[in-house]
Amino acid sequence: MADTTAVVAAVLEEIATALPDLAGDPHVRDVLTTTVSDMVVAALTTLGTGSPADAVRAPEAALELARRLAQRGVPISVMLRAYRLGQASFQQELIGAIADASADGGEVAAAARDLASVTFSVIDAVSEEVVAAYQTERDSWIRRRNTARLATVTALLSSRSAESGDDGSALGYDLTTTHVGVVLWCGTDVDEDERLARLEGLVPEVAAALRCNRPPLVVAPDASALWGWFPVPSPDGTAMQNRTDAVADVLVAGTWAALGDPAPGLAGFRLSHQQAAAAQRIAVAADPDHRLRATTSADLGPLALLAADPGSAAPWVQSALGGLADDDEAAARLRETLWVYLSHGGSLAAAATELHLHKNTIVYRIRKAEQMRGRPLSDARIDVEVALLATRLLGSTVLRPAAG
């Protein structure tokens, strides 16, 4: 049988050559050495006794190694590669020892096959345990880190002073930059256990869509949402709208986004988040059929004032629109005509062109809309425009249920 010390040394050398950062980490080196030694002994014992290879349990050092790698953010793929490298080196050393001890080629080949089968089974059994240990520690570490970061973020958001004395170093984020506050969330149709993972997977794509110039700051306030601050160059209105459209394009089924305006510094950190949170409150209250995939404070306009109490929107809209707030096809057609007419500054010609109707039809519908409202369009016209915007964004949630 091969010399244990020599095999351990060969395996460690192979791992150190292929993964120098891992083997050279002083917080990992000792436990890595112990892990390799324990694994070599376990494999040699299994080969020598003929005991079931799949019954081998992960040594405590291997579990500790997995936990340390998780704590240091080393990808699980690196850990598994170390095991594959170790397996290959172990087999190579033993096959060499077998070949030195026997001149019978058939005997060497048979021994090599048995060796490969046993080492595969040992590594397979141990890998399940170390992967589970890694994932458990990683999840725990992420929760602890998120809790600490969330506490810091909450303190920054709640402070009334213009400068908190915190430069963001504790968060690893530059608070002096220009940020876009973003709230990402999942609908109830997404399994609760999958929500955060789905949202976290979107962060790099949202960052790319917003053309971030540095990594974003992201925290999870609960199991269904993420708060993010995405550092961006200061875009003009058109550029920001294009980026918002790009964000909407990367969102997957069951996910939504609300965005604030780009704003600089600590004050902007707070303001853009407040705008995003207000946009989210309105979006969540909206009929899903009318909800924008990515909502901005600019989309809401005056409706942002209702964000603190979305439930108050329905009675106000129904009062402002009268019969036009009925949730039926006739009222919807008149609301659409009125919206287009007002959006074009009261131009009959422009409204007729957009709706592909004759100007006389537009005139008729406006008169009909005034009759259904119960008062002229000129009476509290601003209220009419805001209420129409509410119906477009919130749909049936602010409309009067159809009779019958």
Steps between C-alpha positions, in 0.01 A plus 500: 500500500620855426664711771229716658726799563622500140146477362380787720794713390431425132131586532575827681757594236250436220236718669753775579619507139150521351341715772778714650263755654315227686803310626684821585225649718631484860144461631450195279843336470504303826147366473561415133807296598304316769213437258730350238671282760170375643357432154809307390486287815127436451548396138798276577310339787204432275726346236682291758195367685257473210237688699222676304641816345167679503486459880798732551402814689658841452776564756438791736790685338325475162182650645699778666678569171163533326379743766813714479482521122134603524586771754770638273277505194703239310270354231381147560638410156853567631446265794368224275789548258742448789332167569525398134867596489562307819323195365702505178831543684413225751416255220816588310718439806338165579503377142871579491553302819298206363697501175828501693385201704371284211622422152165345401326753276160337543534510876598867492204584274254318726641671807475837326133438421425403859691803623307737274168352612583526869642852487203622297257357757696649791515846344135480397389414854717764663407766244133483596586577861749778431269668248220496758736643765616768257147602403376508860790720608472718190128558560566580866785735411291680241217543751738640761660733249163612364371567852799720578481682166124546529543654846758745361283585200191549716695737724614699197146521364348605831757768587375853449843657474649585164820320596502195723875475544487164323689503171365160403825315569319262736274412208774490241307763306576863408219716637626808314415357158184553294259215574180355362295348780333177390252269670476151352227265616327174417132430458318241706505263203872438563577232759604668824823302527607611151425871518827643629709277276300611197539867593870470579551343159355814341737745671785473245255538212331802657844652560588448134166645386560813710860516373645502850858620526562314830348207689161573660407480867223245558323394821197280564234659726301176494479167318318642196679825416835669450595862548778614273706809430655495155780753434459663160631789294253788518262424209254740342129419498506320166800287596337406830178398326699282262676337793171443680367328188815286499436404864146396411639281222727300734237429765378141499151367566368579845747784564449877502708811548443852626761769440571843641668786316881521486619718788844572652644460847344387824194717441458336160550158658194567713293687243536249218413213734194688630386556143551133412314389814211733418488369143495145634207573733297632208608215272407234756157657535449489124298247309765251374363537147585871509818488709817613327783247516733781611335802662672834558406805701468682167233250393296581808506878477255645754396147600818482704319719753257212556777247556483528878139376485418329168160400638390862497543517122178315406246730670686808380515375139132408502408842637713680242370301202142428599344250261823485298644292784263211423685178425336424166589515133307819419663701778843358412462616139407852612785511754749404230370768263512763773852397602634530145319832447644650819845353435510695174414826675136493396573458129209332321709442189786331688261282700314399184827408329625286788167321546433471125162669541322796341519826695122501535521163676749648746265795565208261557697286742621799700143622539390151597784483754390829655145366528620184672723700731209724592689827452706678235858399428612851596378442856808378696675398181826417679310251717366338184848457355640353822200269538536379141867428566396300805261288294774428247749390764272340758219367283207332670633567849385863477192450280139458607391136451264449209136454594369143502 
